Amino acid sequence: MIYPKIPLAQSVIEICLAKGVTNIIISPGSRNAPLTIGFGSNPNFKCYSIADERCAAFFAMGMAQQLKKPTALVCTSGSALLNYYPAVAEAFYSQIPLIVISADRPPHKIDIGDGQTIRQENVYANHILYSANLTLEASAENDDKINNAINSALINKGPVHINVPFEEPLYDTVEELSVQPKVFDTVLENNFFNEEDLQHYIDIWNNAKKKLVLVGVNPPNTIDEAIIKQLAKDPSVVVMTETTSNLHDASFISNIDVFITPFTDKDFEAYRPEILVTFGGMVVSKRVKAWLRKYSPQEHWHIDELRAYDTYSALTKHFKVDPDTFLNSFLSNVQQVQSEYNAKAQQLKAFRKEKSEKYLSEIPFSDLKVFEKVLAALPNNIQLQISNSAGIRYAQLLDINSTIEVFCNRGTSGIDGSTSTAVGAALASGKETILISGDISFLYDSNALWNSYIPKDFKIIIVNNSGGGIFRILPGHQENSVFNTYFETSHSHTAAHLAKMFGFGYYTADNESSLEIALESFLERTGQPKILEIFTPTTENNKILKEFFKQLI
């Protein structure tokens, strides 16, 4: 085996190996040559080459999302690591472990006019768990920094940055290691609690007749079925979930905006919870946030091992423990309280469902109709990735097969890396994966297809309404050249040539009958990645969606 001659590069590589960081995404460059040679020459690492750093970072994040352990990114100096920043921010807010390893010039080469040189130390300061700014020579101090960085990613579930300066020559190799870096174990903090700690909150729970459990982004299969059933049968509890919550029961309110959008002030007050319990990541629904901020609960408890955002300006308790552990202990000690809270919610849910189904049966071909048809046609037991903006919001309005695992980048809710994330996630999970994307999101991240790791059963559905259709739904829409050019970004592009260039099968549809025909062929597993592009009427989608909410009353 060959190793980079530079001892500092050896230290980084050996500590990564000792800590089980073995998935390495490398973007080509020269200053990172010692790292590239070391990782790429060692069969203990699985290395991937992705040229576009922004795509590489989201690809790595998609892998980490599925593997639930850190992936590492390796890049050259200069602007390369700035292109990682969107994914770093997403990983920070989505609590996904990511290790950025950037090569750098020596300190004396910074700010003297050298090429590919920027101020790299602490460049991610506002969105990073730990920055390890190494010195030129291998040392115990550098080993400590590398260990601390990787431990932070493992324990605190987020991105870290290891900045590694190298002096030339960069490509020299040796056959024996010249370092034996120090490695120290990850120390996990145990957030245990006993029943006495909970008694105060058990008493509050047992005296409340209106409890709302609201679940944000939540990984599949993380909450015991017994907990789901207990919450579902409690008459004083209403559970609201989202598409990305990956929790299912017939009694749960899974289409929050359908349920609450037609509310009057009287309705908002009637459903105001005494206790709000939240867990999971970010919540998509703006309407539920607005409701709970205006009609505040008396208590808001958030359950998470690491963080608790005061999203509703009412946070009273952060239980620092994973939700499954907490709920198993807590719910075994509470009593059912007689209440009409859940029964009334179930009646209203049934009413809204009837109104929704009636309206959907009557509407013409549009974004909403496409999502209704596509979501109903998806196979069982797949992984579904959804892009941000209009895509995830349409998905929130409709039911999705409970065997399907759903993911979306909701940390910062950007459109910039949805396709790259989906490719990385598909590769890591090994599951048949379908991405549903808007046209702007897809075009924005089209370099996601520029790599050699696209799984053969990976599929993309593009809903192409010729622009950023979400802006037609938002307040302030006006039909004029400024809006069409600078907000909606109107265009006439398709994915046809991209599909051909990257070896994807390509299908199209522009009405309901052609969509049904295309879906049948598109969903077949043929050993080739595929794109289905569905063209919808630009100017009708917002009208149909707005009327949908009016018809729910």
C-alpha positions in Angstrom: 0.0 0.0 0.0 1.2 3.5 -0.7 0.7 6.5 1.6 1.1 10.3 1.1 4.6 11.3 2.2 3.2 14.3 4.1 2.7 13.2 7.8 -0.2 15.5 8.4 -2.2 13.9 5.6 -1.4 10.5 7.1 -2.7 11.6 10.4 -6.0 12.8 9.0 -6.5 9.6 7.0 -5.6 7.2 9.8 -7.8 8.9 12.4 -10.7 8.8 9.9 -10.2 5.1 9.5 -9.9 4.4 13.2 -13.2 6.2 13.8 -15.1 4.4 11.0 -15.3 7.3 8.6 -14.9 5.3 5.5 -17.2 6.9 2.9 -15.2 9.6 1.2 -16.4 11.9 -1.5 -13.5 13.6 -3.3 -13.6 16.5 -5.7 -10.6 16.7 -8.1 -7.9 19.2 -7.3 -4.2 19.6 -6.7 -3.8 21.0 -3.2 -5.8 18.0 -1.8 -3.6 15.5 -3.6 -2.0 14.1 -0.4 -5.5 13.3 0.9 -6.8 12.0 -2.4 -3.8 9.7 -2.8 -4.1 8.4 0.8 -7.9 7.8 0.8 -8.0 6.5 -2.8 -5.1 4.1 -2.3 -6.5 2.5 0.8 -9.0 -0.3 0.2 -10.6 0.3 3.6 -12.2 3.4 2.2 -15.0 3.7 -0.3 -14.2 6.7 -2.4 -16.4 8.6 -4.8 -15.3 11.2 -7.3 -17.7 14.1 -7.9 -16.3 17.1 -9.7 -19.0 19.7 -8.8 -18.4 20.5 -5.1 -21.9 21.7 -4.4 -23.3 18.5 -5.8 -20.6 16.4 -4.0 -21.6 17.9 -0.7 -25.3 17.2 -1.1 -24.5 13.7 -2.4 -22.5 13.2 0.8 -25.3 14.5 2.9 -27.8 12.2 1.3 -25.5 9.2 2.1 -25.1 10.4 5.7 -28.9 10.9 5.9 -29.4 7.2 5.2 -26.4 5.7 6.9 -26.8 7.8 10.0 -23.1 8.1 10.3 -20.6 10.7 9.0 -19.5 10.9 5.4 -16.4 12.9 4.5 -15.8 15.4 1.8 -12.4 16.2 0.4 -11.6 19.3 -1.7 -8.8 21.5 -2.9 -8.2 25.0 -1.6 -9.8 28.3 -2.6 -13.5 28.6 -3.7 -14.0 24.8 -3.7 -14.9 24.6 -0.1 -17.3 27.6 -0.4 -19.3 25.5 -2.8 -19.9 23.1 0.1 -21.6 25.8 2.1 -25.2 25.2 1.1 -25.0 21.5 2.1 -23.1 22.4 5.3 -25.9 24.8 6.3 -28.6 22.1 5.5 -26.7 19.5 7.4 -26.4 21.9 10.4 -30.1 22.5 10.6 -31.1 18.9 9.7 -28.6 17.4 12.2 -26.8 15.2 9.6 -23.2 14.3 10.3 -20.8 15.6 7.7 -17.1 16.0 7.8 -15.5 18.6 5.5 -11.8 18.1 4.9 -10.4 21.0 3.0 -6.8 21.3 1.7 -5.3 24.8 2.2 -2.2 26.8 1.4 0.4 27.3 4.2 -0.4 30.4 6.4 2.4 32.5 4.8 0.8 32.0 1.4 -2.6 33.6 2.4 -3.4 37.1 1.2 -0.2 37.5 -0.8 -1.8 37.0 -4.2 -1.3 33.3 -4.6 -3.8 31.4 -6.8 -6.7 29.4 -5.4 -6.2 31.0 -2.0 -8.8 32.4 0.4 -9.2 32.8 4.1 -10.3 29.2 4.9 -10.0 29.1 8.7 -13.4 29.2 10.3 -15.1 29.8 7.0 -18.2 28.1 8.1 -18.2 29.7 11.5 -22.0 30.3 11.7 -23.1 26.9 10.7 -20.5 24.4 12.0 -20.2 22.3 15.1 -16.4 22.3 15.2 -13.6 23.9 13.2 -10.3 22.1 13.3 -7.7 24.5 11.9 -4.6 22.4 11.7 -0.9 23.6 11.6 1.6 22.4 8.9 3.3 19.7 10.9 1.8 16.5 12.3 1.5 16.9 16.1 -0.4 15.7 19.1 -2.3 19.0 19.1 -3.4 18.4 15.5 -4.5 14.8 16.4 -6.6 16.3 19.2 -8.3 18.7 16.8 -9.0 15.9 14.3 -10.4 13.7 17.0 -12.6 16.4 18.4 -14.0 17.3 15.0 -15.0 13.8 14.2 -16.4 13.2 17.7 -18.5 16.3 17.4 -20.0 15.1 14.1 -20.7 11.7 15.7 -22.2 13.0 19.0 -23.9 16.2 18.0 -25.1 15.1 14.6 -24.0 17.9 12.3 -21.2 19.2 10.1 -17.6 19.8 11.1 -14.6 21.3 9.3 -11.0 20.1 9.2 -8.8 22.6 7.4 -5.4 21.0 6.4 -2.6 23.2 5.1 -0.1 21.5 2.8 3.3 22.7 1.4 4.6 21.4 -1.9 5.6 18.8 -3.1 2.1 17.3 -2.9 2.3 14.1 -4.9 5.2 12.2 -3.2 4.3 8.9 -1.6 5.9 6.4 0.8 5.3 2.7 1.5 5.3 3.0 5.3 3.5 5.3 7.7 5.7 7.8 9.4 3.1 8.7 12.1 1.1 6.9 14.8 -1.6 9.4 15.5 -3.4 9.5 18.8 -7.0 8.3 18.6 -9.5 8.7 21.5 -12.9 7.3 21.8 -16.2 9.1 21.3 -17.8 9.7 24.6 -21.6 9.7 24.4 -23.6 11.6 27.0 -26.4 9.6 28.5 -29.5 11.6 28.9 -31.2 9.4 31.5 -34.2 10.5 33.6 -36.3 8.8 36.2 -40.0 8.9 36.9 -39.6 11.4 39.7 -38.2 13.9 37.2 -41.3 13.4 35.1 -43.9 13.5 37.8 -44.5 17.2 37.5 -45.2 16.9 33.7 -47.2 13.7 34.2 -49.5 15.7 36.5 -49.9 18.5 34.0 -50.7 15.9 31.2 -53.2 14.1 33.4 -55.1 17.4 34.0 -55.2 18.6 30.4 -58.1 17.8 28.1 -56.5 19.1 24.9 -53.0 17.9 23.9 -51.6 18.3 20.5 -48.6 16.2 19.3 -47.0 17.8 16.3 -44.3 15.8 14.5 -41.8 17.4 12.1 -39.1 15.7 9.9 -38.7 12.2 11.5 -36.7 9.2 10.2 -38.6 6.1 9.4 -39.0 3.3 12.0 -37.8 5.3 15.0 -41.0 5.3 17.1 -42.4 2.1 18.6 -45.7 0.9 17.2 -47.1 0.7 20.8 -46.5 4.4 21.2 -48.3 5.2 18.0 -51.3 3.1 19.1 -51.4 4.7 22.6 -51.4 8.2 21.2 -54.0 7.3 18.6 -56.5 5.9 21.1 -56.2 8.7 23.7 -59.4 10.9 23.4 -57.6 14.0 24.7 -54.8 13.8 22.1 -54.7 14.9 18.5 -51.6 13.9 16.5 -50.6 16.0 13.5 -48.0 14.7 11.2 -46.4 15.8 7.9 -45.3 13.9 4.8 -41.8 13.8 6.2 -42.8 12.6 9.7 -42.9 8.9 8.6 -45.5 8.1 11.2 -48.9 6.6 10.3 -52.2 5.9 11.9 -55.7 6.3 10.5 -56.5 8.8 13.3 -53.5 11.1 12.7 -54.1 14.4 11.0 -51.6 13.9 8.2 -52.7 16.8 5.9 -52.4 19.7 8.3 -53.1 22.5 5.8 -56.2 20.8 4.5 -57.4 20.5 8.1 -56.7 24.1 9.4 -56.7 26.4 6.4 -60.4 27.0 6.5 -60.4 27.7 10.3 -62.1 30.8 11.6 -60.9 32.5 14.8 -63.4 30.5 16.7 -62.1 27.3 15.3 -58.5 28.2 16.1 -59.5 28.9 19.6 -61.5 25.7 19.9 -58.5 23.6 18.8 -55.9 25.6 20.8 -54.0 22.9 22.8 -53.3 23.2 26.5 -50.2 21.2 25.9 -48.2 21.1 22.7 -45.7 18.2 22.4 -43.3 18.4 19.5 -40.5 16.2 18.2 -38.7 15.7 14.9 -37.1 18.4 12.7 -38.4 21.3 10.9 -42.2 21.6 10.1 -43.3 22.5 6.6 -46.7 24.0 7.3 -46.6 27.8 7.7 -50.2 27.7 8.7 -49.7 25.5 11.7 -46.9 27.8 12.8 -49.0 30.9 12.5 -51.8 29.2 14.4 -49.8 28.1 17.3 -47.9 31.4 17.6 -51.1 33.4 17.8 -53.1 30.8 19.9 -50.3 29.8 22.2 -50.5 26.6 24.3 -50.0 26.8 28.0 -47.2 24.3 27.8 -44.8 23.5 24.9 -42.5 20.5 25.4 -40.0 19.6 22.8 -38.3 16.2 22.8 -34.8 16.0 21.2 -31.4 14.8 22.3 -29.7 17.9 21.2 -31.8 21.0 20.3 -35.1 22.7 20.9 -36.2 25.6 18.8 -38.8 27.9 20.3 -40.7 27.8 17.0 -44.0 28.8 18.5 -42.7 31.3 21.1 -44.1 29.1 23.9 -41.4 26.6 24.8 -41.5 25.6 28.5 -39.5 22.4 28.5 -36.8 20.7 26.5 -36.5 16.9 27.2 -33.0 16.1 26.1 -33.6 12.5 25.1 -34.6 10.7 22.0 -38.4 10.7 21.4 -38.9 7.0 21.5 -37.2 6.6 24.9 -39.0 9.5 26.4 -42.5 8.5 25.1 -42.1 4.9 26.2 -41.4 6.0 29.7 -43.7 8.9 29.9 -46.8 7.3 28.3 -46.5 4.3 30.6 -47.2 6.6 33.6 -50.0 8.8 32.3 -53.7 8.3 32.5 -56.3 8.7 29.7 -58.5 11.8 30.2 -62.0 11.9 29.0 -62.3 14.6 26.3 -64.0 15.3 23.0 -60.8 16.9 21.5 -59.9 13.9 19.3 -63.4 13.0 18.4 -64.2 16.4 17.1 -60.9 16.4 15.1 -61.9 13.1 13.6 -65.3 14.4 12.5 -63.7 17.4 10.9 -61.0 15.4 9.3 -63.6 13.1 7.6 -65.6 16.2 6.4 -62.4 17.8 4.9 -61.5 14.5 3.2 -64.9 14.2 1.6 -64.7 17.8 0.3 -61.1 17.3 -0.9 -61.9 14.1 -2.8 -64.9 15.8 -4.5 -62.9 18.8 -5.6 -60.0 16.6 -6.9 -62.4 14.5 -8.9 -63.5 17.6 -10.8 -60.3 19.6 -11.5 -58.6 19.8 -14.9 -55.0 18.7 -15.5 -52.7 20.8 -13.2 -50.0 20.5 -10.6 -52.5 19.4 -8.0 -54.0 16.7 -10.3 -50.4 15.5 -11.1 -49.5 15.1 -7.5 -52.8 13.2 -6.8 -52.2 10.8 -9.7 -48.4 10.3 -9.1 -48.6 9.8 -5.3 -51.4 7.2 -5.8 -49.4 5.3 -8.4 -46.1 4.9 -6.4 -45.0 1.4 -5.7 -44.9 0.0 -2.1 -41.7 0.1 0.0 -39.8 2.6 -2.0 -37.9 5.7 -0.8 -39.4 8.9 -1.9 -37.3 12.1 -2.0 -39.2 15.4 -2.6 -37.7 18.7 -3.7 -38.4 21.9 -1.9 -40.8 24.8 -2.7 -44.0 23.8 -4.4 -43.2 20.1 -4.5 -43.2 19.3 -0.8 -46.2 21.6 -0.2 -48.4 19.8 -2.8 -47.3 16.5 -1.2 -48.5 17.7 2.2 -52.1 18.0 0.9 -52.4 14.4 -0.2 -52.1 10.9 1.3 -49.0 8.8 0.7 -48.8 5.0 1.0 -47.6 4.2 4.6 -45.0 1.8 3.3 -43.1 4.6 1.6 -40.2 6.4 3.3 -40.3 10.1 2.6 -37.3 12.6 2.8 -36.9 16.3 2.0 -34.1 18.8 2.8 -36.1 20.8 5.3 -33.1 22.2 7.3 -32.8 25.4 5.3 -35.5 24.4 2.7 -33.4 25.3 -0.3 -34.0 24.0 -3.8 -30.3 23.8 -4.5 -29.3 20.2 -3.8 -32.5 18.1 -3.9 -31.4 15.9 -6.8 -27.8 15.4 -5.5 -29.2 14.5 -2.0 -31.6 12.0 -3.6 -28.8 10.3 -5.6 -26.5 10.0 -2.5 -29.4 8.7 -0.5 -30.4 6.2 -3.1 -26.9 4.8 -3.4 -26.5 4.5 0.4 -29.9 3.0 1.1 -29.9 0.5 -1.8 -33.7 1.0 -2.0 -35.6 1.8 -5.1 -35.7 5.6 -5.0 -38.0 8.1 -6.7 -37.4 11.9 -6.6 -40.3 14.2 -7.3 -38.9 17.6 -8.3 -40.0 20.9 -9.7 -38.5 22.1 -12.9 -36.5 24.9 -11.4 -35.1 22.7 -8.6 -34.1 20.1 -11.2 -32.4 22.5 -13.6 -30.7 24.3 -10.7 -29.0 21.0 -9.6 -28.6 19.3 -13.0 -25.0 18.5 -12.3 -26.3 16.0 -9.8 -26.5 13.6 -12.7 -22.8 14.2 -13.6 -21.3 11.2 -11.7 -20.8 7.5 -12.1 -22.9 6.4 -9.1 -26.5 6.8 -10.3 -28.3 3.5 -9.2 -29.9 1.7 -12.1 -33.4 1.9 -10.5 -33.2 5.6 -9.6 -36.1 7.6 -11.1 -36.9 11.3 -11.3 -40.4 12.8 -11.8 -40.2 16.5 -12.9 -43.3 18.6 -12.6 -42.6 21.3 -15.2 -44.8 24.3 -15.1 -42.3 26.4 -16.9 -41.0 28.4 -13.9 -41.1 28.9 -10.2 -44.8 28.2 -9.8 -44.6 28.7 -6.0 -44.5 32.4 -6.5 -47.9 32.4 -8.1 -49.3 31.0 -4.9 -47.6 33.4 -2.6 -49.1 36.8 -1.7 -48.0 39.6 -4.1 -48.3 37.8 -7.4 -49.0 40.1 -10.3 -49.0 39.1 -14.0 -46.3 41.3 -15.5 -42.8 41.2 -17.0 -41.1 41.9 -13.7 -42.8 39.0 -11.9 -42.4 36.6 -14.8 -38.7 37.4 -15.3 -37.4 37.9 -11.8 -39.7 35.9 -9.5 -41.2 33.1 -11.5 -38.1 32.9 -13.8 -40.2 31.7 -16.8 -38.4 29.4 -19.2 -39.0 26.9 -22.0 -36.4 24.3 -21.1 -36.9 20.6 -20.8 -34.9 17.7 -19.4 -34.8 15.8 -22.7 -31.2 16.6 -23.7 -29.9 16.1 -20.1 -31.6 12.7 -20.0 -29.9 11.7 -23.2 -26.5 13.0 -22.2 -26.5 11.2 -18.8 -28.1 7.9 -20.1 -31.5 8.2 -18.5 -34.7 6.9 -20.1 -37.0 9.8 -20.9 -40.8 9.9 -20.7 -43.2 12.8 -21.0 -46.9 13.6 -20.3 -49.0 16.7 -20.7 -52.5 15.5 -19.8 -54.2 13.0 -17.6 -54.4 10.1 -20.1 -50.8 10.5 -21.3 -49.7 10.6 -17.6 -51.4 7.3 -16.8 -49.7 5.7 -19.9 -46.3 7.1 -19.1 -46.4 6.2 -15.4 -47.0 2.5 -16.3 -43.8 2.3 -18.4 -41.8 4.7 -16.2 -42.4 2.7 -13.0 -41.3 -0.6 -14.5 -37.9 -1.7 -13.2 -35.8 -2.0 -16.4 -32.2 -1.6 -15.1 -32.0 2.0 -16.4 -32.4 5.3 -14.5 -35.4 7.2 -15.8 -36.9 10.7 -16.0 -40.6 11.4 -16.4 -41.2 15.0 -17.2 -44.8 16.2 -16.8 -45.8 19.5 -18.3 -48.6 21.5 -16.6 -50.3 24.8 -17.5 -48.4 27.6 -16.0 -51.2 30.1 -15.4 -53.8 27.7 -14.1 -52.1 25.9 -11.2 -52.3 28.7 -8.6 -56.0 29.3 -9.4 -56.8 25.6 -8.9 -54.9 25.4 -5.7 -56.5 28.5 -4.2 -59.9 27.2 -5.1 -59.1 23.9 -3.5 -58.8 25.5 0.0 -62.1 27.4 -0.6 -63.9 24.1 -1.4 -62.9 22.6 2.0 -65.5 24.5 3.9 
